[in-house]
């Protein structure tokens, strides 16, 4: 039996051992109108359906039904993304390692810090690693602008939910009294 068939590879080039990967890193920072204790529980794949329009997730393995260290979730159910909670520090930091099929792995590191005025500094670090030929191509094509738009959309949705207790439908414009420019993104590439 050929190893690449046993491992489920679709193309001989995807067979073990691993080939060269493409990695891109992005960072975003913003201010949220609530304390870290109020924000943190909402950064769970199950709770995100309360404030992200169209979000679907299911718990695969978790004692509480929500994020906790070692918990597993499926999102983008039709694509089969698997999220593993790899770091869990209540009210401060949660990190997910997301397996996107056989093509890419994403590390999503979410950090919260109190600003001392009832608001929270929110930092998102995203590391995309393309490992299959398609994953390398897609990760290599990620632009700062595209990831910035996604981060700002999430920020607008969470900001709106924290201010109103309701989901922002259509991920409209920046909430009144805030500026989308309060977030920033940085990127790097490693091949």
C-alpha positions as CSV (number, residue, x, y, z in Angstrom):
1,X,0.0,0.0,0.0
2,X,1.3,3.4,-0.8
3,X,1.6,5.7,2.2
4,X,-0.1,8.7,0.5
5,X,-3.2,6.6,-0.2
6,X,-3.2,5.2,3.4
7,X,-3.0,8.8,4.7
8,X,-5.9,9.8,2.6
9,X,-3.9,12.2,0.3
10,X,-5.6,13.1,-2.9
11,X,-2.4,13.9,-4.8
12,X,1.1,12.3,-4.5
13,X,2.5,15.7,-3.8
14,X,0.4,15.9,-0.6
15,X,1.9,12.6,0.7
16,X,4.0,12.4,3.8
17,X,6.6,13.9,4.6
18,X,5.2,17.4,4.8
19,X,6.1,19.8,2.0
20,X,7.0,23.4,2.2
21,X,4.3,25.6,3.8
22,X,3.2,29.2,3.4
23,X,2.5,31.2,6.5
24,X,0.9,34.6,6.9
25,X,0.4,36.5,10.1
26,X,-2.1,39.3,10.8
27,X,-2.8,41.4,13.8
28,X,-5.8,43.6,14.6
29,X,-6.5,45.8,17.7
30,X,-9.7,47.6,18.7
31,X,-11.6,48.9,21.8
32,X,-14.8,47.2,22.9
33,X,-17.4,49.0,25.1
34,X,-17.5,46.4,27.9
35,X,-15.2,44.8,30.5
36,X,-13.1,41.7,29.7
37,X,-15.4,39.7,32.0
38,X,-18.3,40.7,29.8
39,X,-16.5,40.1,26.5
40,X,-14.7,36.9,27.1
41,X,-17.7,34.4,27.2
42,X,-18.8,35.7,23.8
43,X,-15.5,34.5,22.2
44,X,-16.7,30.9,22.1
45,X,-17.7,29.2,18.9
46,X,-21.1,28.3,20.4
47,X,-21.8,31.8,21.8
48,X,-20.6,33.6,18.6
49,X,-24.0,32.7,17.0
50,X,-25.5,35.3,19.4
51,X,-23.6,38.1,17.7
52,X,-22.3,36.9,14.3
53,X,-25.0,36.7,11.6
54,X,-25.1,33.3,9.9
55,X,-22.6,31.7,12.3
56,X,-23.1,28.0,12.8
57,X,-21.1,25.8,15.2
58,X,-21.5,22.6,17.1
59,X,-19.8,21.3,20.1
60,X,-17.9,18.0,19.5
61,X,-16.1,17.6,22.8
62,X,-16.6,19.8,25.9
63,X,-17.7,19.2,29.4
64,X,-19.5,22.5,29.8
65,X,-20.9,22.8,26.2
66,X,-18.8,26.0,25.7
67,X,-15.1,26.9,25.2
68,X,-12.7,25.4,27.8
69,X,-9.2,24.1,27.4
70,X,-9.2,21.1,25.1
71,X,-12.7,21.6,23.8
72,X,-13.5,20.7,20.2
73,X,-16.0,22.5,17.9
74,X,-17.0,22.2,14.2
75,X,-17.7,25.3,12.3
76,X,-18.4,26.0,8.6
77,X,-20.1,22.6,8.8
78,X,-20.2,22.1,5.1
79,X,-16.4,22.5,4.9
80,X,-15.7,20.5,8.1
81,X,-13.5,23.0,10.0
82,X,-12.4,21.6,13.4
83,X,-11.6,24.1,16.2
84,X,-9.4,23.0,19.1
85,X,-9.3,25.3,22.2
86,X,-5.5,25.3,22.8
87,X,-5.3,28.1,25.4
88,X,-8.0,29.2,27.8
89,X,-7.4,32.0,30.3
90,X,-10.8,33.4,31.4
91,X,-11.3,37.1,30.9
92,X,-7.8,37.4,29.3
93,X,-7.0,35.1,26.4
94,X,-8.4,32.3,24.4
95,X,-6.6,30.6,21.5
96,X,-8.0,28.2,18.9
97,X,-6.2,26.0,16.4
98,X,-8.4,25.5,13.4
99,X,-8.0,22.7,11.0
100,X,-9.4,23.6,7.6
101,X,-9.4,20.2,5.9
102,X,-6.1,19.0,4.7
103,X,-5.1,22.3,3.2
104,X,-4.6,24.8,6.0
105,X,-4.2,25.4,9.8
106,X,-5.2,28.7,11.4
107,X,-4.1,29.8,14.8
108,X,-6.6,32.4,16.2
109,X,-5.3,34.1,19.4
110,X,-7.8,36.5,21.0
111,X,-6.5,38.6,23.9
112,X,-8.4,41.0,26.2
113,X,-7.1,43.7,28.5
114,X,-9.0,46.2,30.7
115,X,-8.5,49.8,29.7
116,X,-9.4,51.0,33.2
117,X,-12.5,52.9,32.0
118,X,-15.0,50.0,31.6
119,X,-13.8,49.3,28.1
120,X,-11.5,46.5,26.7
121,X,-8.5,46.4,24.5
122,X,-9.1,43.5,22.0
123,X,-6.2,42.0,20.1
124,X,-6.6,39.4,17.4
125,X,-3.6,37.5,16.1
126,X,-4.3,35.3,13.1
127,X,-1.6,32.9,11.8
128,X,-2.6,31.1,8.5
129,X,-0.5,28.2,7.4
130,X,-1.1,26.6,4.0
131,X,0.1,23.0,3.9
132,X,-1.6,21.5,0.9
133,X,-1.0,22.9,-2.6
134,X,-4.4,24.6,-2.6
135,X,-3.9,25.8,1.0
136,X,-0.5,27.3,0.1
137,X,-2.0,29.1,-2.8
138,X,-4.9,30.5,-0.8
139,X,-2.8,31.6,2.2
140,X,-0.3,33.2,-0.1
141,X,-3.1,35.1,-1.8
142,X,-4.4,36.6,1.5
143,X,-4.1,40.3,1.5
144,X,-3.8,42.7,4.4
145,X,-6.9,44.5,3.1
146,X,-9.0,41.3,3.0
147,X,-8.1,40.3,6.5
148,X,-8.6,43.8,7.8
149,X,-12.1,43.9,6.3
150,X,-13.0,40.6,8.1
151,X,-11.5,41.9,11.4
152,X,-13.4,45.1,11.2
153,X,-16.6,43.3,10.4
154,X,-16.2,41.1,13.5
155,X,-15.4,44.2,15.6
156,X,-18.5,46.1,14.4
157,X,-20.7,43.0,15.1
158,X,-19.3,42.5,18.6
159,X,-19.3,46.2,19.4
160,X,-22.9,46.5,18.4
161,X,-23.9,43.4,20.4
162,X,-22.2,44.8,23.5
163,X,-23.9,48.2,23.1
164,X,-27.4,46.9,22.3
165,X,-27.7,43.3,23.3
166,X,-28.8,42.6,19.7
167,X,-27.1,41.1,16.6
168,X,-26.0,43.6,13.9
169,X,-27.7,42.3,10.7
170,X,-25.9,42.9,7.4
171,X,-22.7,43.8,9.3
172,X,-23.5,47.4,8.5
173,X,-21.4,50.5,9.0
174,X,-19.4,51.2,12.1
175,X,-21.6,51.8,15.2
176,X,-22.3,55.4,16.1
177,X,-19.5,57.1,18.1
178,X,-16.9,54.6,17.0
179,X,-14.4,54.5,14.1
180,X,-13.6,51.4,12.0
181,X,-10.1,52.9,11.8
182,X,-9.5,52.1,15.5
183,X,-8.4,48.6,14.4
184,X,-5.1,47.9,12.6
185,X,-3.7,45.0,10.8
186,X,-0.1,43.9,10.3
187,X,1.0,41.0,8.1
188,X,4.1,39.0,7.4
189,X,4.9,36.1,5.1
190,X,7.2,33.2,5.7
191,X,7.7,30.5,3.1
